Amino acid sequence: MTRDAGHEQMIRTRVLDIHRAVLEDDSLLAEDNFYDMGGDSLLSLQVLGRIERELGVKVPPRTFFTAECIAEVADRVAELTQVGPADDAPRRAGGHAGRASMAQEWALLSSLRDPRAPILQFHAVFRVSGPLDTQRLEAALNRVCERHGSLRTSFTAVDDTARQAVDPGARADLTVVDRRGVPDAEVDDFLRGYVREPFDRSRAPLWRTLVVRREDAQALLVFVFDHMIADGWSLDTFVEDLSAAYEGVELPDREGQSGPYADWAAGQWESWEGSRAGELVDYWRDQLPTDPADFALRLPGYRGAEELSKPSSLVWDLDPATARGLRTACQELRATAYCVAMSVVKALVAHATRQRRVTLLTTNANRLDGAYQSTIGWFANGVFPTTDVDLSGTFRELVSAVQASILGATAHGDMPAMFVRRRIWPELPAGFRKDPGVYFMYNDVWGGGLRFGAGVTVSTHHLSEDADSPGLHMWLLREGETLRLQALHYESEYPAEYVEGFAGCLVKALDLLTGRPDRPIRDLLDPEEFAAVRG
């Protein structure tokens, strides 16, 4: 065996071991396809990140997505290690200042031009049982704030562009209030107002923390972030660092995984203004309808409104048997829960609307660059997986088709959806306002790793949310072994009774289709049982 052959064999072994470790499956073979064996977009980020850290090679994401098998990925890694890693020295966007990312710029300019633009914020609320030292918490918050530039970032508009500036002196914003003896419902009402209070984006920090004392050793801990500086993935990084800082240990070592967000933003603009815009437009033009009006999916219960009013939400804890059935189906169908659940939604939408080609709105984590997987910032993008749905076919066949559309969307979801749509349909308005559609997401509850040492327990406190954009938003949230369905909408568009009926049909379809994947879909979606989705 020559030296080169030995090197290639070593790389193949290392790459296969990385895949086995991430998928927790020692039976994987080099001939297996990562996605057929249960991989998904989030797990792919772990594989890419570990290859970069352990082998010093940055595999192009599109190479990974299109690889037929693990061996093909390994061959590409071997090629790159023989020619040497590329010079990936971070680009500095003016040190502590530079142009905002594309999504940040769109959101900032939209909010300045359109007073009706949604307040783009998200929150996390935790119930803390045990002694919580607020002085220690504040010190820990500031350690995390010092580490992540996005937590010290503000924004200004200059000549029709958005600029971001990192303030080295910005401090964490911690407030403590006493609500002992106040009924839970009143406290939740107070919190719903608190989390919707907007930020002044010209002043850092654009996040805040609230401790609500409930009993002597009971408190609610609330984090609110302007979406301009963070996304859901960022929350996991945030709580991991905060937990370490509070316990007085070294923050997690993420060398090579936490480049400055301003550097990433500069690289994003460079890619867009190069060839990437044309590549994405060509792909999505083939996927999406030719008429933007057809893109704005409206279910039969839609009643339309020029002005959005009465934001509403429905929260439904699913029967444990439904969650178990979904897990079993994922193993049998060799697909992720996200893919299987999206397939159910697409089948239901096709049944309700009689459309054969179904486009859903969803979110791509967009953390494909290993150098930024642990950077707090706004990376997530909206994408539009589009699938031909044949109700005379089996659910197994639909899952396979949806899986292909998800992979295609992920591979072409690295730029903000609003920029791509404007290139396809220049007549669309320039603001942040979205068309009504059906939005679907499945994910673990973010921030589940928060801890404050021995004697303190932390659990998620679910605070009902409001819709912040048109359409019907269906979220499946997994927390441990449980599943929660959350539907957000405006009653000016969809009456509450229609959304409740649609949600009930979705849960019913989830049980039926995953339980009988080889029966024709049309046979399972009985017209009488599923009449609610047709209004």
C-alpha positions as CSV (number, residue, x, y, z in Angstrom):
1,M,0.0,0.0,0.0
2,T,1.5,3.3,-1.0
3,R,1.7,6.3,1.4
4,D,-1.2,8.0,-0.5
5,A,-3.3,4.9,-0.3
6,G,-2.6,4.6,3.4
7,H,-3.6,8.3,3.9
8,E,-6.8,7.8,2.1
9,Q,-7.7,4.7,4.1
10,M,-7.0,6.6,7.3
11,I,-9.3,9.4,6.2
12,R,-12.0,7.0,5.3
13,T,-11.8,5.3,8.7
14,R,-11.8,8.7,10.5
15,V,-14.8,10.0,8.5
16,L,-16.8,6.8,9.0
17,D,-16.1,7.0,12.8
18,I,-17.3,10.6,12.9
19,H,-20.6,9.6,11.1
20,R,-21.0,6.6,13.5
21,A,-20.5,8.8,16.6
22,V,-22.9,11.5,15.4
23,L,-25.6,9.0,14.4
24,E,-24.8,6.8,17.5
25,D,-24.8,3.8,15.2
26,D,-21.6,1.6,15.1
27,S,-23.2,-0.5,12.3
28,L,-22.8,2.2,9.7
29,L,-20.9,1.2,6.5
30,A,-19.0,3.5,4.1
31,E,-21.6,2.6,1.5
32,D,-24.5,3.9,3.5
33,N,-26.2,7.2,2.8
34,F,-26.1,9.6,5.8
35,Y,-29.7,10.7,5.4
36,D,-31.1,7.2,4.7
37,M,-29.6,6.2,8.0
38,G,-31.4,8.8,10.0
39,G,-29.3,11.9,9.4
40,D,-30.8,15.4,9.2
41,S,-29.7,18.9,8.6
42,L,-28.9,19.5,12.2
43,L,-26.8,16.3,12.5
44,S,-25.1,17.1,9.3
45,L,-23.8,20.3,10.9
46,Q,-22.2,18.2,13.7
47,V,-20.5,15.9,11.1
48,L,-19.2,18.9,9.1
49,G,-18.0,20.6,12.3
50,R,-16.2,17.5,13.6
51,I,-14.5,16.9,10.2
52,E,-13.3,20.5,10.3
53,R,-12.0,20.3,13.9
54,E,-10.5,16.8,13.8
55,L,-9.2,16.7,10.2
56,G,-8.7,20.4,9.5
57,V,-10.9,20.3,6.3
58,K,-13.9,22.4,5.5
59,V,-16.1,20.2,3.3
60,P,-18.4,22.3,1.1
61,P,-22.0,21.8,2.4
62,R,-23.3,21.1,-1.1
63,T,-20.8,18.4,-1.5
64,F,-22.1,16.8,1.7
65,F,-25.7,17.1,0.8
66,T,-25.3,15.6,-2.7
67,A,-23.0,12.7,-1.7
68,E,-24.4,9.3,-2.5
69,C,-22.6,7.6,0.5
70,I,-20.2,8.2,3.3
71,A,-17.3,7.0,1.3
72,E,-17.9,9.8,-1.2
73,V,-17.6,12.3,1.6
74,A,-14.4,10.6,2.8
75,D,-12.9,10.8,-0.7
76,R,-13.5,14.5,-0.9
77,V,-11.9,15.0,2.6
78,A,-8.9,13.0,1.4
79,E,-8.5,15.2,-1.6
80,L,-8.7,18.3,0.5
81,T,-6.2,17.1,3.1
82,Q,-3.7,16.2,0.4
83,V,-3.8,19.7,-1.2
84,G,-3.9,21.3,2.3
85,P,-6.6,23.3,4.0
86,A,-7.6,26.6,2.5
87,D,-6.7,29.9,4.2
88,D,-9.8,30.7,6.1
89,A,-8.5,33.6,8.2
90,P,-11.5,35.5,9.4
91,R,-12.4,38.6,7.5
92,R,-12.7,41.6,9.9
93,A,-15.6,43.9,9.1
94,G,-14.0,47.1,10.4
95,G,-13.1,45.5,13.7
96,H,-16.1,46.4,15.8
97,A,-18.3,47.7,13.0
98,G,-19.5,46.7,9.6
99,R,-22.4,46.2,7.4
100,A,-25.2,44.1,8.9
101,S,-26.1,40.8,7.5
102,M,-28.7,40.5,4.7
103,A,-31.6,39.5,7.0
104,Q,-30.6,42.1,9.6
105,E,-30.6,44.8,6.9
106,W,-34.0,43.8,5.6
107,A,-35.5,43.7,9.0
108,L,-34.1,47.1,10.1
109,L,-35.0,49.0,7.0
110,S,-38.5,47.4,6.9
111,S,-39.2,48.4,10.5
112,L,-38.1,52.0,9.8
113,R,-40.3,52.2,6.6
114,D,-43.3,50.2,7.7
115,P,-44.8,50.8,11.2
116,R,-46.8,47.6,10.6
117,A,-43.7,45.4,10.3
118,P,-43.7,42.7,13.0
119,I,-41.7,42.9,16.2
120,L,-39.1,40.3,15.6
121,Q,-38.3,39.1,19.0
122,F,-38.2,35.7,20.8
123,H,-38.1,34.7,24.4
124,A,-37.4,31.7,26.7
125,V,-38.9,31.3,30.2
126,F,-37.6,28.9,32.8
127,R,-38.9,27.9,36.2
128,V,-36.1,27.8,38.7
129,S,-36.5,25.8,42.0
130,G,-33.8,26.3,44.6
131,P,-31.5,29.1,45.6
132,L,-30.8,31.5,42.6
133,D,-28.1,34.1,43.4
134,T,-29.0,37.1,41.3
135,Q,-25.6,38.8,41.9
136,R,-23.9,35.7,40.7
137,L,-26.3,35.5,37.8
138,E,-25.6,39.1,36.7
139,A,-21.8,38.4,36.8
140,A,-22.3,35.3,34.7
141,L,-24.5,37.1,32.2
142,N,-21.8,39.7,31.7
143,R,-19.2,37.0,31.1
144,V,-21.3,35.7,28.3
145,C,-22.0,39.2,27.0
146,E,-18.2,39.8,26.9
147,R,-17.7,36.6,24.9
148,H,-20.2,37.1,22.2
149,G,-20.1,40.3,20.1
150,S,-23.7,39.9,19.0
151,L,-24.9,40.5,22.5
152,R,-23.2,43.9,22.5
153,T,-24.4,44.9,19.0
154,S,-26.6,47.8,17.9
155,F,-27.8,48.9,14.5
156,T,-28.2,52.1,12.5
157,A,-29.4,52.9,8.9
158,V,-26.9,54.7,6.7
159,D,-27.7,55.5,3.0
160,D,-30.2,52.7,2.7
161,T,-27.9,50.1,4.3
162,A,-27.8,48.8,7.8
163,R,-24.7,49.0,9.9
164,Q,-23.9,47.0,13.0
165,A,-21.5,48.2,15.7
166,V,-20.2,46.2,18.6
167,D,-20.0,48.2,21.8
168,P,-17.1,46.8,24.0
169,G,-18.7,48.5,27.1
170,A,-22.2,47.1,26.8
171,R,-23.5,45.4,29.9
172,A,-26.2,42.7,30.5
173,D,-29.6,44.1,31.4
174,L,-30.9,42.2,34.5
175,T,-34.1,43.2,36.3
176,V,-35.5,41.5,39.5
177,V,-39.1,41.8,40.5
178,D,-41.1,40.3,43.4
179,R,-44.4,38.7,42.5
180,R,-44.8,36.4,45.5
181,G,-48.4,35.7,46.3
182,V,-49.6,36.9,42.9
183,P,-51.8,34.3,41.0
184,D,-50.0,32.5,38.1
185,A,-52.4,33.8,35.5
186,E,-51.6,37.4,36.5
187,V,-47.9,36.7,36.3
188,D,-48.2,35.2,32.9
189,D,-50.2,38.2,31.7
190,F,-47.4,40.4,33.0
191,L,-44.8,38.3,31.2
192,R,-46.6,38.3,27.9
193,G,-46.4,42.1,28.0
194,Y,-42.8,42.1,29.1
195,V,-41.6,39.8,26.3
196,R,-43.3,42.0,23.6
197,E,-41.7,45.3,24.7
198,P,-39.6,46.4,21.7
199,F,-35.9,47.3,21.8
200,D,-34.3,50.5,20.6
201,R,-32.0,48.9,18.0
202,S,-29.7,51.9,18.0
203,R,-28.5,51.0,21.6
204,A,-26.9,47.8,22.9
205,P,-27.7,45.4,24.4
206,L,-30.7,44.1,22.4
207,W,-31.5,41.4,24.9
208,R,-32.7,41.5,28.5
209,T,-33.1,39.2,31.5
210,L,-35.9,39.2,34.1
211,V,-36.0,37.3,37.4
212,V,-39.5,37.1,38.9
213,R,-39.5,35.9,42.5
214,R,-42.5,33.6,43.1
215,E,-41.7,32.0,46.5
216,D,-38.6,32.0,48.7
217,A,-36.9,29.3,46.6
218,Q,-38.9,29.6,43.4
219,A,-38.4,32.0,40.5
220,L,-39.2,32.5,36.9
221,L,-36.2,33.4,34.7
222,V,-37.0,35.2,31.4
223,F,-34.7,35.9,28.5
224,V,-35.9,38.2,25.6
225,F,-33.8,38.6,22.4
226,D,-34.3,40.9,19.5
227,H,-34.1,38.5,16.5
228,M,-31.6,40.8,14.9
229,I,-28.9,39.5,17.2
230,A,-29.9,35.9,17.8
231,D,-31.9,32.9,16.6
232,G,-33.2,29.7,18.3
233,W,-29.9,27.8,17.8
234,S,-28.1,30.7,19.6
235,L,-30.1,30.1,22.7
236,D,-28.5,26.7,23.2
237,T,-25.0,28.2,23.0
238,F,-26.1,31.1,25.3
239,V,-27.4,28.8,28.1
240,E,-24.4,26.5,27.8
241,D,-22.1,29.4,28.4
242,L,-24.3,30.9,31.1
243,S,-24.4,27.7,33.0
244,A,-20.6,27.4,33.0
245,A,-20.2,31.0,33.9
246,Y,-22.7,30.8,36.8
247,E,-20.9,27.7,38.2
248,G,-17.6,29.4,38.0
249,V,-15.9,27.1,35.5
250,E,-14.2,27.8,32.2
251,L,-16.6,28.5,29.4
252,P,-16.7,25.7,26.8
253,D,-13.8,25.7,24.4
254,R,-15.0,26.3,20.9
255,E,-11.8,27.1,19.0
256,G,-12.6,27.4,15.4
257,Q,-16.4,27.4,16.0
258,S,-17.2,30.9,17.2
259,G,-16.0,33.4,14.6
260,P,-17.3,37.0,14.9
261,Y,-20.8,37.4,13.4
262,A,-19.7,40.5,11.6
263,D,-17.2,38.4,9.7
264,W,-19.9,36.0,8.6
265,A,-22.1,38.9,7.5
266,A,-19.4,40.3,5.3
267,G,-18.9,36.8,3.7
268,Q,-22.6,36.5,3.1
269,W,-22.8,39.7,1.2
270,E,-19.7,38.7,-0.8
271,S,-21.3,35.3,-1.7
272,W,-24.6,36.9,-2.7
273,E,-23.0,39.6,-4.9
274,G,-20.9,36.9,-6.5
275,S,-22.6,33.9,-8.2
276,R,-24.7,32.6,-5.4
277,A,-27.7,34.8,-6.1
278,G,-28.1,33.4,-9.6
279,E,-27.7,29.8,-8.5
280,L,-30.4,30.2,-5.9
281,V,-32.8,32.0,-8.1
282,D,-32.4,29.4,-10.8
283,Y,-33.1,26.6,-8.3
284,W,-36.1,28.2,-6.6
285,R,-37.7,29.4,-9.8
286,D,-38.0,25.8,-10.9
287,Q,-39.5,24.8,-7.5
288,L,-42.0,27.6,-6.9
289,P,-45.1,28.7,-8.7
290,T,-44.7,31.2,-11.6
291,D,-47.4,33.4,-10.0
292,P,-46.5,34.8,-6.6
293,A,-50.3,34.8,-5.7
294,D,-50.1,31.0,-5.9
295,F,-47.2,31.0,-3.4
296,A,-49.4,32.5,-0.7
297,L,-51.1,29.3,0.3
298,R,-54.6,29.8,1.8
299,L,-56.5,27.0,3.4
300,P,-60.2,26.8,2.9
301,G,-60.9,28.4,6.3
302,Y,-59.0,31.6,5.3
303,R,-61.3,34.6,5.4
304,G,-58.7,37.3,4.5
305,A,-58.1,40.7,5.9
306,E,-56.3,43.8,4.8
307,E,-55.2,44.5,8.3
308,L,-54.1,41.7,10.7
309,S,-55.9,41.7,14.1
310,K,-56.5,39.5,17.1
311,P,-53.4,37.4,17.3
312,S,-54.2,34.0,18.7
313,S,-52.6,30.7,19.7
314,L,-53.6,27.1,20.4
315,V,-51.5,24.8,22.5
316,W,-52.1,21.1,22.5
317,D,-50.0,18.5,24.5
318,L,-50.2,15.4,22.4
319,D,-51.0,11.9,23.7
320,P,-47.8,10.0,24.6
321,A,-48.9,7.3,22.2
322,T,-48.8,9.7,19.3
323,A,-45.2,10.7,20.2
324,R,-44.2,7.0,20.5
325,G,-45.9,6.3,17.1
326,L,-43.9,9.0,15.4
327,R,-40.7,7.7,16.8
328,T,-41.5,4.2,15.6
329,A,-42.5,5.5,12.2
330,C,-39.2,7.4,11.8
331,Q,-37.2,4.1,12.4
332,E,-39.3,2.2,9.9
333,L,-39.3,4.9,7.3
334,R,-35.6,5.8,7.9
335,A,-36.4,9.5,8.1
336,T,-36.3,12.2,10.7
337,A,-39.3,13.3,12.8
338,Y,-39.2,16.6,11.0
339,C,-39.5,15.0,7.6
340,V,-42.2,12.5,8.7
341,A,-44.3,15.2,10.4
342,M,-43.9,17.6,7.4
343,S,-45.1,14.8,5.2
344,V,-48.3,14.5,7.3
345,V,-48.9,18.3,7.0
346,K,-48.4,18.2,3.3
347,A,-50.8,15.3,2.9
348,L,-53.4,17.2,5.0
349,V,-52.9,20.5,3.0
350,A,-53.3,18.6,-0.3
351,H,-56.4,16.9,1.0
352,A,-57.9,20.3,2.2
353,T,-57.0,22.3,-0.9
354,R,-57.0,19.7,-3.7
355,Q,-53.6,21.1,-4.7
356,R,-51.2,18.5,-6.1
357,R,-48.1,20.6,-5.6
358,V,-47.7,21.8,-2.0
359,T,-45.2,24.5,-0.8
360,L,-44.8,24.9,3.0
361,L,-42.8,27.6,4.7
362,T,-40.2,26.4,7.2
363,T,-36.8,27.5,8.7
364,N,-33.3,26.4,7.8
365,A,-30.8,26.6,10.7
366,N,-28.1,27.8,8.2
367,R,-25.2,26.8,10.3
368,L,-23.3,25.0,7.6
369,D,-20.0,26.8,8.2
370,G,-18.2,25.1,11.0
371,A,-16.4,28.3,12.0
372,Y,-19.8,29.8,13.1
373,Q,-21.7,26.9,14.6
374,S,-21.3,28.3,18.1
375,T,-21.6,32.0,17.2
376,I,-24.6,33.8,18.6
377,G,-26.3,35.6,15.8
378,W,-29.1,35.5,13.3
379,F,-28.3,32.8,10.8
380,A,-31.7,31.0,10.3
381,N,-33.4,31.5,7.0
382,G,-36.9,30.8,5.7
383,V,-37.1,28.1,2.9
384,F,-39.9,26.6,0.9
385,P,-39.8,22.8,0.5
386,T,-42.0,22.1,-2.5
387,T,-43.4,18.6,-3.1
388,D,-45.7,16.9,-5.6
389,V,-48.3,15.1,-3.4
390,D,-50.1,12.1,-4.8
391,L,-52.9,11.1,-2.4
392,S,-53.4,7.9,-4.3
393,G,-49.8,6.9,-3.4
394,T,-48.6,5.6,0.0
395,F,-47.4,7.7,2.9
396,R,-44.0,5.9,2.6
397,E,-43.7,7.2,-1.0
398,L,-44.6,10.7,0.1
399,V,-42.0,10.7,2.9
400,S,-39.3,9.8,0.4
401,A,-40.5,12.7,-1.9
402,V,-40.6,15.2,1.0
403,Q,-37.2,14.1,2.2
404,A,-35.8,15.0,-1.2
405,S,-37.5,18.4,-1.2
406,I,-36.1,19.1,2.3
407,L,-32.6,18.2,1.3
408,G,-32.9,20.4,-1.8
409,A,-34.3,23.3,0.3
410,T,-31.5,23.0,2.8
411,A,-28.8,22.9,0.2
412,H,-30.3,26.1,-1.4
413,G,-31.3,27.9,1.8
414,D,-28.2,29.8,2.7
415,M,-29.5,33.2,1.8
416,P,-32.5,35.1,3.2
417,A,-35.7,34.0,1.6
418,M,-37.0,37.6,1.1
419,F,-34.0,38.4,-1.1
420,V,-34.4,35.3,-3.3
421,R,-38.2,35.9,-3.7
422,R,-37.6,39.6,-4.8
423,R,-35.2,38.3,-7.5
424,I,-37.8,35.8,-8.7
425,W,-40.8,38.2,-8.4
426,P,-39.5,41.8,-8.6
427,E,-43.1,43.2,-8.2
428,L,-43.2,42.1,-4.6
429,P,-43.2,44.9,-2.0
430,A,-39.8,45.7,-0.5
431,G,-41.0,45.5,3.2
432,F,-40.8,42.7,5.6
433,R,-44.5,41.9,5.3
434,K,-45.0,38.2,4.5
435,D,-47.7,36.5,2.4
436,P,-50.1,34.2,4.2
437,G,-49.0,30.6,4.0
438,V,-48.7,27.4,6.0
439,Y,-45.6,27.5,8.1
440,F,-44.3,24.3,9.7
441,M,-41.5,23.6,12.1
442,Y,-40.4,20.6,14.3
443,N,-37.7,21.0,16.8
444,D,-36.5,20.4,20.3
445,V,-37.3,23.1,22.8
446,W,-34.3,25.4,22.7
447,G,-32.3,26.1,25.9
448,G,-32.9,22.8,27.6
449,G,-29.4,22.6,29.0
450,L,-29.7,25.5,31.4
451,R,-28.4,24.6,34.9
452,F,-27.4,26.5,38.1
453,G,-25.5,23.9,40.1
454,A,-26.4,21.3,42.8
455,G,-29.7,21.9,44.6
456,V,-31.3,23.9,41.8
457,T,-33.7,22.4,39.2
458,V,-34.6,24.2,36.0
459,S,-37.6,23.4,33.8
460,T,-39.2,25.1,30.8
461,H,-42.2,27.4,31.5
462,H,-44.3,27.6,28.4
463,L,-45.7,31.1,27.9
464,S,-48.3,31.3,25.2
465,E,-47.1,33.3,22.2
466,D,-48.7,35.6,19.7
467,A,-48.6,35.3,15.9
468,D,-46.2,37.9,14.4
469,S,-46.8,37.3,10.7
470,P,-49.7,36.2,8.4
471,G,-50.8,32.7,7.7
472,L,-51.1,29.6,9.9
473,H,-48.0,28.6,11.9
474,M,-47.9,25.0,13.0
475,W,-45.1,24.0,15.4
476,L,-44.3,20.6,16.9
477,L,-42.0,21.0,19.9
478,R,-40.3,18.0,21.5
479,E,-39.3,18.2,25.1
480,G,-37.9,14.9,26.3
481,E,-40.4,12.2,25.4
482,T,-43.3,14.6,25.0
483,L,-44.7,16.5,22.0
484,R,-46.5,19.8,22.0
485,L,-48.4,21.2,19.1
486,Q,-48.6,25.0,18.9
487,A,-50.7,26.9,16.3
488,L,-50.3,30.6,15.9
489,H,-52.6,32.7,13.7
490,Y,-54.5,36.0,13.4
491,E,-58.3,35.6,13.9
492,S,-58.8,38.2,11.2
493,E,-57.4,35.5,8.8
494,Y,-58.4,32.2,10.4
495,P,-61.2,31.8,12.9
496,A,-60.1,30.0,16.1
497,E,-62.6,27.2,15.5
498,Y,-61.1,26.4,12.0
499,V,-57.6,26.3,13.5
500,E,-58.7,24.0,16.3
501,G,-60.4,21.7,13.7
502,F,-57.2,21.8,11.5
503,A,-55.0,21.0,14.5
504,G,-57.3,18.1,15.5
505,C,-57.1,16.7,12.0
506,L,-53.4,17.0,12.0
507,V,-53.0,14.9,15.1
508,K,-55.4,12.3,13.7
509,A,-53.6,12.2,10.4
510,L,-50.3,11.9,12.3
511,D,-51.6,8.7,14.0
512,L,-53.2,7.2,10.9
513,L,-50.5,7.9,8.3
514,T,-47.5,6.9,10.5
515,G,-49.3,3.8,11.6
516,R,-50.2,2.6,8.1
517,P,-47.4,3.9,5.8
518,D,-48.1,1.4,3.0
519,R,-51.8,2.2,2.6
520,P,-52.9,4.8,0.0
521,I,-53.1,8.1,1.7
522,R,-56.6,8.8,0.3
523,D,-58.0,5.7,1.9
524,L,-56.9,7.0,5.4
525,L,-58.0,10.6,5.1
526,D,-61.8,9.8,5.3
527,P,-63.8,12.8,3.9
528,E,-66.1,12.9,6.9
529,E,-63.5,12.5,9.6
530,F,-61.3,15.2,8.0
531,A,-64.1,17.6,6.8
532,A,-62.9,20.3,9.3
533,V,-59.9,21.1,7.1
534,R,-62.1,21.9,4.2
535,G,-64.0,24.6,6.1
